[in-house]
Amino acid sequence: MTTPDIRPLKHHKGRTVPAAIQDEIAGRGVSQRIPLSFFERAYEHGGMATTDRQATTLALAHALSAAERGLSVIPLSRTKLPALRSPHRPAPGPAHADSRHSGPEPVPPPCHGECGRPGHGVYDATTDPARIRELFAAAPWATGYGIACGLPPHRLIGVDLDVKSGTDATGSLRELALRHLFTIPPTVVVLTPSGGRHVWLTGPPDAVIPNSAGRLAPGIDIRGAGGYLVGPGSRTDHGVYATAPGTAHLVPAPCPPSLLRLLLPPPRAPHPATHPSVGDRGQGLVQFVLAAHEGQRNTRLFWAACRAYENGIGRALRAPLIDAAVHTGLTEREARATIASAARMTGHHP
């Protein structure tokens, strides 16, 4: 199987912007062809003024190009947050006059897109061009795009090296590498407007990397399953995200094993319950869910359910996965919603 080309969008001078961007920009009536010199200035440096409409058009074009490379994307606002509001947030309105309704409103059950409406953050992430256009059409204020981490085929891991608050995250990563005997291979690096860096790595199919902030070292945040990276070409309130010089032609490199071990939390003691009817593969997924710590229960359940459906045992493993999730502290309703979302993500009916 051929590995998809997931190189960022920068090319050598004299060539033109990739086809997805050309088609999208031409479709919006901005230009028929854009020479790379303009593209480099607008994409890497943000030196040219752009209207909101142009920023949205370019963001959509970048998102479509990323999707062509197998990366699932969502629209982002200038604040780097998902551009679409949750459809389950209560609408503002006058308080009920009847004192019998003066108590707090009931909290709706978690929804990861089961309702069919957009606005579920990273759970909206997709590689389907038609769906991407629908999401951006629903958020015409979007000026960037997020790339979901942890999803196949690339299973991205983002190492966010921050420079805020005087931290030297790059130096901290270098110390970790010396202490644990690993090196960061040549890979895609995205420069942030604040001067930080996002190092793109890939994870193995059998590992779920949780999101964390400062757990590895001060100033180092990890974007894993359930998180997202701001895609290069995105425009924010503070500037434009761009690939670092010399990394645009690279593909995300595999995470070094020693670093991968640091990113994985220690497993919790497994629950003794077994489910022999689903076989060894299914039992391994159940035990994986049972080993979840607080803060990663939904992520592990979602990943396990995706693998179950991909291996043709989704329906057989549904009940054991729900039991395992409830044992870790999720409600049955939350577990069912997460598994249904995994079924849809893998092209199955819940």
C-alpha positions as a Markdown table, in Angstrom:
| # | Residue | x | y | z |
|---|---|---|---|---|
| 1 | Met | 0.0 | 0.0 | 0.0 |
| 2 | Thr | 1.4 | 3.4 | -1.0 |
| 3 | Thr | 1.9 | 5.8 | 1.8 |
| 4 | Pro | -0.1 | 9.0 | 1.2 |
| 5 | Asp | 1.8 | 12.1 | 0.5 |
| 6 | Ile | 1.3 | 14.3 | 3.5 |
| 7 | Arg | 3.9 | 16.9 | 2.8 |
| 8 | Pro | 2.9 | 20.5 | 3.8 |
| 9 | Leu | 2.0 | 22.9 | 1.0 |
| 10 | Lys | 5.3 | 24.7 | 0.4 |
| 11 | His | 7.1 | 23.9 | -2.9 |
| 12 | His | 10.1 | 25.2 | -4.7 |
| 13 | Lys | 10.0 | 28.6 | -6.4 |
| 14 | Gly | 8.6 | 28.8 | -9.9 |
| 15 | Arg | 6.0 | 26.1 | -9.3 |
| 16 | Thr | 2.3 | 26.8 | -8.5 |
| 17 | Val | 0.0 | 26.2 | -5.5 |
| 18 | Pro | -1.3 | 22.6 | -5.2 |
| 19 | Ala | -4.3 | 21.6 | -7.2 |
| 20 | Ala | -6.8 | 21.6 | -4.3 |
| 21 | Ile | -5.9 | 25.2 | -3.5 |
| 22 | Gln | -6.0 | 26.3 | -7.1 |
| 23 | Asp | -9.4 | 24.7 | -7.6 |
| 24 | Glu | -10.9 | 26.2 | -4.5 |
| 25 | Ile | -9.5 | 29.7 | -5.1 |
| 26 | Ala | -10.6 | 29.6 | -8.7 |
| 27 | Gly | -14.0 | 28.4 | -7.6 |
| 28 | Arg | -14.3 | 31.4 | -5.3 |
| 29 | Gly | -13.4 | 33.8 | -8.0 |
| 30 | Val | -10.2 | 35.1 | -6.3 |
| 31 | Ser | -7.8 | 34.2 | -9.1 |
| 32 | Gln | -7.3 | 31.7 | -11.8 |
| 33 | Arg | -3.6 | 30.9 | -11.0 |
| 34 | Ile | -1.5 | 32.2 | -8.1 |
| 35 | Pro | 2.3 | 32.3 | -8.5 |
| 36 | Leu | 4.2 | 30.7 | -5.6 |
| 37 | Ser | 6.0 | 33.9 | -4.7 |
| 38 | Phe | 2.6 | 35.4 | -3.6 |
| 39 | Phe | 1.7 | 32.1 | -1.9 |
| 40 | Glu | 4.9 | 32.0 | 0.1 |
| 41 | Arg | 4.5 | 35.5 | 1.4 |
| 42 | Ala | 0.9 | 35.1 | 2.4 |
| 43 | Tyr | 1.3 | 31.6 | 3.7 |
| 44 | Glu | 4.7 | 31.8 | 5.6 |
| 45 | His | 4.9 | 35.4 | 6.7 |
| 46 | Gly | 1.5 | 36.8 | 6.6 |
| 47 | Gly | 3.0 | 40.0 | 5.2 |
| 48 | Met | 0.1 | 40.7 | 2.8 |
| 49 | Ala | -3.2 | 42.0 | 4.0 |
| 50 | Thr | -6.1 | 39.7 | 3.5 |
| 51 | Thr | -9.8 | 40.2 | 3.9 |
| 52 | Asp | -11.8 | 37.8 | 6.1 |
| 53 | Arg | -13.3 | 36.3 | 3.0 |
| 54 | Gln | -9.8 | 35.7 | 1.5 |
| 55 | Ala | -8.6 | 34.2 | 4.8 |
| 56 | Thr | -11.5 | 31.9 | 4.9 |
| 57 | Thr | -11.0 | 30.8 | 1.3 |
| 58 | Leu | -7.4 | 30.1 | 1.9 |
| 59 | Ala | -8.1 | 28.2 | 5.1 |
| 60 | Leu | -10.6 | 26.0 | 3.3 |
| 61 | Ala | -8.1 | 25.4 | 0.5 |
| 62 | His | -5.4 | 24.4 | 2.9 |
| 63 | Ala | -7.8 | 22.2 | 4.7 |
| 64 | Leu | -8.9 | 20.4 | 1.5 |
| 65 | Ser | -5.2 | 19.9 | 0.5 |
| 66 | Ala | -4.5 | 18.4 | 4.0 |
| 67 | Ala | -7.5 | 16.1 | 3.6 |
| 68 | Glu | -6.1 | 14.9 | 0.3 |
| 69 | Arg | -3.1 | 13.7 | 2.3 |
| 70 | Gly | -5.3 | 11.7 | 4.7 |
| 71 | Leu | -5.4 | 14.3 | 7.5 |
| 72 | Ser | -8.8 | 14.8 | 9.1 |
| 73 | Val | -9.6 | 18.5 | 9.6 |
| 74 | Ile | -12.1 | 21.0 | 11.2 |
| 75 | Pro | -12.5 | 24.8 | 10.7 |
| 76 | Leu | -10.9 | 27.0 | 13.4 |
| 77 | Ser | -11.6 | 30.6 | 14.3 |
| 78 | Arg | -9.0 | 33.3 | 14.8 |
| 79 | Thr | -8.8 | 32.2 | 18.4 |
| 80 | Lys | -7.6 | 28.7 | 17.4 |
| 81 | Leu | -10.8 | 27.2 | 18.8 |
| 82 | Pro | -13.3 | 25.2 | 16.7 |
| 83 | Ala | -15.2 | 27.7 | 14.7 |
| 84 | Leu | -18.6 | 26.1 | 15.2 |
| 85 | Arg | -20.6 | 26.4 | 18.4 |
| 86 | Ser | -22.0 | 23.3 | 20.0 |
| 87 | Pro | -25.6 | 22.7 | 19.0 |
| 88 | His | -26.3 | 21.5 | 22.5 |
| 89 | Arg | -25.4 | 24.7 | 24.3 |
| 90 | Pro | -28.5 | 26.3 | 25.9 |
| 91 | Ala | -29.8 | 29.3 | 23.9 |
| 92 | Pro | -29.8 | 32.5 | 25.9 |
| 93 | Gly | -33.3 | 33.6 | 26.8 |
| 94 | Pro | -35.4 | 35.1 | 29.6 |
| 95 | Ala | -35.7 | 33.2 | 32.9 |
| 96 | His | -38.8 | 31.2 | 33.4 |
| 97 | Ala | -41.5 | 33.1 | 35.2 |
| 98 | Asp | -42.8 | 29.9 | 36.9 |
| 99 | Ser | -40.8 | 29.3 | 40.1 |
| 100 | Arg | -41.2 | 25.5 | 39.5 |
| 101 | His | -38.7 | 25.9 | 36.7 |
| 102 | Ser | -36.2 | 28.1 | 38.6 |
| 103 | Gly | -33.7 | 25.2 | 39.1 |
| 104 | Pro | -30.8 | 24.4 | 36.9 |
| 105 | Glu | -31.5 | 23.2 | 33.4 |
| 106 | Pro | -30.8 | 19.5 | 32.9 |
| 107 | Val | -27.4 | 18.7 | 31.4 |
| 108 | Pro | -27.7 | 17.0 | 28.0 |
| 109 | Pro | -25.8 | 13.8 | 27.5 |
| 110 | Pro | -22.4 | 14.0 | 25.8 |
| 111 | Cys | -22.7 | 14.0 | 22.1 |
| 112 | His | -19.8 | 13.3 | 19.7 |
| 113 | Gly | -21.8 | 14.0 | 16.6 |
| 114 | Glu | -24.5 | 11.4 | 16.9 |
| 115 | Cys | -27.1 | 14.2 | 16.4 |
| 116 | Gly | -25.9 | 14.7 | 12.8 |
| 117 | Arg | -25.3 | 18.5 | 13.4 |
| 118 | Pro | -21.9 | 20.2 | 13.2 |
| 119 | Gly | -20.3 | 21.8 | 16.3 |
| 120 | His | -18.7 | 18.9 | 18.1 |
| 121 | Gly | -15.1 | 20.1 | 17.9 |
| 122 | Val | -12.5 | 17.5 | 16.9 |
| 123 | Tyr | -15.3 | 14.9 | 16.5 |
| 124 | Asp | -16.3 | 16.8 | 13.4 |
| 125 | Ala | -12.9 | 16.1 | 11.8 |
| 126 | Thr | -13.1 | 14.5 | 8.4 |
| 127 | Thr | -11.2 | 13.9 | 5.2 |
| 128 | Asp | -14.4 | 14.1 | 3.0 |
| 129 | Pro | -14.1 | 17.2 | 0.8 |
| 130 | Ala | -17.9 | 17.6 | 0.6 |
| 131 | Arg | -18.2 | 17.5 | 4.4 |
| 132 | Ile | -15.3 | 19.9 | 4.8 |
| 133 | Arg | -17.0 | 22.4 | 2.5 |
| 134 | Glu | -20.2 | 22.1 | 4.5 |
| 135 | Leu | -18.3 | 22.8 | 7.8 |
| 136 | Phe | -16.6 | 25.9 | 6.4 |
| 137 | Ala | -19.9 | 27.0 | 4.8 |
| 138 | Ala | -21.5 | 26.9 | 8.3 |
| 139 | Ala | -18.5 | 28.9 | 9.7 |
| 140 | Pro | -17.8 | 31.7 | 7.2 |
| 141 | Trp | -15.7 | 33.4 | 9.9 |
| 142 | Ala | -13.2 | 30.5 | 10.0 |
| 143 | Thr | -9.6 | 31.6 | 9.2 |
| 144 | Gly | -7.8 | 28.4 | 10.0 |
| 145 | Tyr | -8.1 | 24.7 | 10.3 |
| 146 | Gly | -7.3 | 22.0 | 12.9 |
| 147 | Ile | -5.8 | 18.6 | 12.1 |
| 148 | Ala | -7.1 | 15.9 | 14.4 |
| 149 | Cys | -4.4 | 13.8 | 16.1 |
| 150 | Gly | -4.4 | 10.1 | 16.8 |
| 151 | Leu | -6.6 | 9.2 | 13.8 |
| 152 | Pro | -5.6 | 6.7 | 11.1 |
| 153 | Pro | -3.8 | 6.5 | 8.8 |
| 154 | His | -1.1 | 8.8 | 10.2 |
| 155 | Arg | -2.0 | 8.9 | 14.0 |
| 156 | Leu | -0.3 | 12.2 | 14.5 |
| 157 | Ile | 1.3 | 13.2 | 17.7 |
| 158 | Gly | 2.0 | 16.9 | 18.2 |
| 159 | Val | 4.9 | 18.0 | 20.4 |
| 160 | Asp | 4.1 | 21.6 | 21.2 |
| 161 | Leu | 7.3 | 23.5 | 22.3 |
| 162 | Asp | 6.1 | 26.7 | 24.0 |
| 163 | Val | 8.2 | 29.8 | 24.6 |
| 164 | Lys | 5.7 | 31.6 | 26.8 |
| 165 | Ser | 6.4 | 32.5 | 30.5 |
| 166 | Gly | 10.2 | 32.3 | 29.8 |
| 167 | Thr | 10.3 | 28.6 | 29.4 |
| 168 | Asp | 12.9 | 26.9 | 27.2 |
| 169 | Ala | 10.9 | 24.0 | 25.9 |
| 170 | Thr | 13.4 | 23.2 | 23.2 |
| 171 | Gly | 16.1 | 22.9 | 25.8 |
| 172 | Ser | 13.9 | 20.7 | 28.0 |
| 173 | Leu | 13.2 | 18.4 | 25.0 |
| 174 | Arg | 17.0 | 18.2 | 24.3 |
| 175 | Glu | 17.7 | 17.3 | 28.0 |
| 176 | Leu | 15.0 | 14.6 | 27.8 |
| 177 | Ala | 16.6 | 13.2 | 24.6 |
| 178 | Leu | 20.0 | 13.0 | 26.3 |
| 179 | Arg | 18.6 | 11.4 | 29.4 |
| 180 | His | 16.5 | 8.8 | 27.6 |
| 181 | Leu | 18.8 | 8.3 | 24.6 |
| 182 | Phe | 16.6 | 9.3 | 21.7 |
| 183 | Thr | 16.8 | 11.8 | 18.9 |
| 184 | Ile | 14.0 | 13.5 | 17.1 |
| 185 | Pro | 14.2 | 12.4 | 13.4 |
| 186 | Pro | 13.8 | 14.9 | 10.5 |
| 187 | Thr | 10.1 | 15.6 | 10.4 |
| 188 | Val | 7.6 | 18.3 | 9.8 |
| 189 | Val | 7.9 | 21.3 | 12.1 |
| 190 | Val | 5.3 | 24.1 | 12.2 |
| 191 | Leu | 6.3 | 27.6 | 13.5 |
| 192 | Thr | 3.7 | 29.3 | 15.7 |
| 193 | Pro | 3.2 | 33.1 | 15.7 |
| 194 | Ser | 4.4 | 33.3 | 19.3 |
| 195 | Gly | 7.8 | 31.8 | 18.3 |
| 196 | Gly | 7.0 | 28.2 | 19.4 |
| 197 | Arg | 7.2 | 25.0 | 17.4 |
| 198 | His | 4.9 | 22.1 | 16.7 |
| 199 | Val | 6.9 | 18.9 | 16.0 |
| 200 | Trp | 4.9 | 16.4 | 14.0 |
| 201 | Leu | 5.4 | 12.7 | 14.8 |
| 202 | Thr | 3.4 | 9.6 | 14.1 |
| 203 | Gly | 2.4 | 6.8 | 16.6 |
| 204 | Pro | 1.9 | 3.1 | 16.2 |
| 205 | Pro | -1.6 | 1.6 | 15.7 |
| 206 | Asp | -1.7 | -0.1 | 19.1 |
| 207 | Ala | -0.9 | 3.1 | 21.2 |
| 208 | Val | -3.2 | 5.9 | 22.3 |
| 209 | Ile | -1.3 | 9.0 | 23.3 |
| 210 | Pro | -3.2 | 11.2 | 25.7 |
| 211 | Asn | -3.2 | 15.0 | 25.6 |
| 212 | Ser | -1.1 | 16.6 | 28.3 |
| 213 | Ala | 0.2 | 20.0 | 29.3 |
| 214 | Gly | 3.6 | 20.3 | 31.0 |
| 215 | Arg | 3.6 | 16.6 | 32.1 |
| 216 | Leu | 6.7 | 15.7 | 30.1 |
| 217 | Ala | 8.6 | 18.9 | 31.0 |
| 218 | Pro | 7.7 | 22.6 | 31.5 |
| 219 | Gly | 6.6 | 24.2 | 28.3 |
| 220 | Ile | 6.1 | 20.9 | 26.5 |
| 221 | Asp | 2.5 | 20.1 | 25.6 |
| 222 | Ile | 1.4 | 16.9 | 23.8 |
| 223 | Arg | -1.4 | 16.8 | 21.3 |
| 224 | Gly | -2.7 | 13.2 | 21.1 |
| 225 | Ala | -6.0 | 11.4 | 20.6 |
| 226 | Gly | -8.9 | 13.8 | 21.0 |
| 227 | Gly | -6.7 | 16.8 | 20.4 |
| 228 | Tyr | -5.7 | 18.8 | 17.3 |
| 229 | Leu | -2.9 | 20.8 | 15.8 |
| 230 | Val | -3.4 | 24.2 | 14.1 |
| 231 | Gly | -2.6 | 23.5 | 10.4 |
| 232 | Pro | 0.1 | 25.4 | 8.5 |
| 233 | Gly | -1.5 | 28.3 | 6.6 |
| 234 | Ser | -4.0 | 29.1 | 9.4 |
| 235 | Arg | -4.4 | 32.7 | 10.2 |
| 236 | Thr | -5.0 | 33.7 | 13.9 |
| 237 | Asp | -5.3 | 36.9 | 15.9 |
| 238 | His | -1.5 | 36.7 | 16.5 |
| 239 | Gly | -0.3 | 35.7 | 13.1 |
| 240 | Val | 0.0 | 32.9 | 10.6 |
| 241 | Tyr | 1.2 | 29.3 | 11.2 |
| 242 | Ala | 3.8 | 28.1 | 8.8 |
| 243 | Thr | 6.2 | 25.2 | 8.1 |
| 244 | Ala | 9.7 | 25.7 | 9.3 |
| 245 | Pro | 12.3 | 26.2 | 6.6 |
| 246 | Gly | 13.7 | 22.9 | 5.4 |
| 247 | Thr | 10.9 | 20.8 | 6.7 |
| 248 | Ala | 8.2 | 21.4 | 4.1 |
| 249 | His | 9.2 | 18.5 | 1.9 |
| 250 | Leu | 9.3 | 16.0 | 4.8 |
| 251 | Val | 6.7 | 13.6 | 6.0 |
| 252 | Pro | 5.9 | 13.2 | 9.8 |
| 253 | Ala | 8.4 | 10.8 | 11.2 |
| 254 | Pro | 7.7 | 7.9 | 13.6 |
| 255 | Cys | 7.9 | 8.8 | 17.3 |
| 256 | Pro | 11.1 | 7.4 | 18.8 |
| 257 | Pro | 10.3 | 4.4 | 21.1 |
| 258 | Ser | 12.0 | 5.9 | 24.2 |
| 259 | Leu | 9.9 | 9.1 | 23.8 |
| 260 | Leu | 6.8 | 7.1 | 23.1 |
| 261 | Arg | 7.2 | 5.3 | 26.4 |
| 262 | Leu | 7.3 | 8.7 | 28.2 |
| 263 | Leu | 4.1 | 9.8 | 26.5 |
| 264 | Leu | 2.1 | 6.8 | 27.6 |
| 265 | Pro | 0.8 | 6.8 | 31.2 |
| 266 | Pro | 1.4 | 3.6 | 33.2 |
| 267 | Pro | -1.4 | 1.2 | 32.8 |
| 268 | Arg | -3.8 | 0.6 | 35.6 |
| 269 | Ala | -4.4 | -2.9 | 37.0 |
| 270 | Pro | -6.9 | -4.7 | 34.7 |
| 271 | His | -10.3 | -5.7 | 35.9 |
| 272 | Pro | -10.6 | -9.5 | 36.3 |
| 273 | Ala | -13.7 | -9.8 | 34.2 |
| 274 | Thr | -13.3 | -11.6 | 30.9 |
| 275 | His | -15.4 | -11.9 | 27.8 |
| 276 | Pro | -14.3 | -15.1 | 26.0 |
| 277 | Ser | -16.9 | -14.8 | 23.4 |
| 278 | Val | -15.1 | -12.0 | 21.6 |
| 279 | Gly | -11.8 | -13.8 | 21.2 |
| 280 | Asp | -8.2 | -12.7 | 22.1 |
| 281 | Arg | -8.3 | -9.6 | 19.9 |
| 282 | Gly | -11.5 | -8.4 | 21.4 |
| 283 | Gln | -10.4 | -9.2 | 25.0 |
| 284 | Gly | -7.3 | -7.1 | 24.4 |
| 285 | Leu | -9.4 | -4.1 | 23.4 |
| 286 | Val | -11.6 | -4.6 | 26.5 |
| 287 | Gln | -8.6 | -4.7 | 28.8 |
| 288 | Phe | -7.3 | -1.6 | 27.1 |
| 289 | Val | -10.5 | 0.3 | 28.1 |
| 290 | Leu | -10.3 | -1.1 | 31.6 |
| 291 | Ala | -6.8 | 0.3 | 32.0 |
| 292 | Ala | -7.9 | 3.9 | 31.3 |
| 293 | His | -7.2 | 6.6 | 33.9 |
| 294 | Glu | -9.5 | 9.5 | 34.5 |
| 295 | Gly | -9.2 | 12.0 | 31.7 |
| 296 | Gln | -8.6 | 9.3 | 29.0 |
| 297 | Arg | -11.6 | 7.0 | 29.5 |
| 298 | Asn | -13.6 | 8.4 | 26.5 |
| 299 | Thr | -10.4 | 8.5 | 24.3 |
| 300 | Arg | -9.5 | 4.9 | 25.0 |
| 301 | Leu | -13.1 | 3.7 | 24.6 |
| 302 | Phe | -13.4 | 5.6 | 21.2 |
| 303 | Trp | -10.1 | 4.2 | 20.0 |
| 304 | Ala | -11.0 | 0.6 | 21.0 |
| 305 | Ala | -14.4 | 0.8 | 19.4 |
| 306 | Cys | -12.9 | 2.1 | 16.2 |
| 307 | Arg | -10.4 | -0.8 | 16.1 |
| 308 | Ala | -13.3 | -3.3 | 16.9 |
| 309 | Tyr | -15.4 | -2.1 | 14.0 |
| 310 | Glu | -12.3 | -2.1 | 11.7 |
| 311 | Asn | -11.7 | -5.7 | 12.6 |
| 312 | Gly | -15.3 | -6.8 | 12.1 |
| 313 | Ile | -16.1 | -7.4 | 15.7 |
| 314 | Gly | -17.7 | -4.1 | 16.5 |
| 315 | Arg | -21.2 | -5.5 | 17.2 |
| 316 | Ala | -20.0 | -8.4 | 19.2 |
| 317 | Leu | -17.7 | -6.2 | 21.3 |
| 318 | Arg | -20.3 | -3.5 | 21.9 |
| 319 | Ala | -21.7 | -4.9 | 25.2 |
| 320 | Pro | -18.2 | -5.8 | 26.7 |
| 321 | Leu | -16.9 | -2.4 | 25.8 |
| 322 | Ile | -19.8 | -0.7 | 27.5 |
| 323 | Asp | -19.3 | -2.8 | 30.6 |
| 324 | Ala | -15.6 | -2.0 | 30.7 |
| 325 | Ala | -16.3 | 1.8 | 30.2 |
| 326 | Val | -18.9 | 1.8 | 33.0 |
| 327 | His | -16.3 | 0.0 | 35.3 |
| 328 | Thr | -13.9 | 2.9 | 34.6 |
| 329 | Gly | -16.5 | 5.5 | 35.7 |
| 330 | Leu | -18.3 | 6.5 | 32.5 |
| 331 | Thr | -22.1 | 6.3 | 32.5 |
| 332 | Glu | -23.7 | 3.8 | 30.2 |
| 333 | Arg | -25.2 | 6.6 | 28.2 |
| 334 | Glu | -21.7 | 8.2 | 27.7 |
| 335 | Ala | -20.3 | 4.8 | 26.7 |
| 336 | Arg | -23.0 | 4.1 | 24.1 |
| 337 | Ala | -22.6 | 7.6 | 22.6 |
| 338 | Thr | -18.9 | 7.2 | 22.3 |
| 339 | Ile | -19.2 | 3.7 | 20.6 |
| 340 | Ala | -21.8 | 5.0 | 18.3 |
| 341 | Ser | -19.5 | 7.8 | 17.3 |
| 342 | Ala | -16.7 | 5.3 | 16.6 |
| 343 | Ala | -19.1 | 3.3 | 14.4 |
| 344 | Arg | -19.9 | 6.3 | 12.3 |
| 345 | Met | -16.2 | 7.3 | 12.1 |
| 346 | Thr | -15.4 | 3.8 | 10.6 |
| 347 | Gly | -18.4 | 3.8 | 8.2 |
| 348 | His | -20.7 | 1.5 | 10.2 |
| 349 | His | -24.2 | 1.9 | 11.5 |
| 350 | Pro | -24.3 | 2.3 | 15.3 |
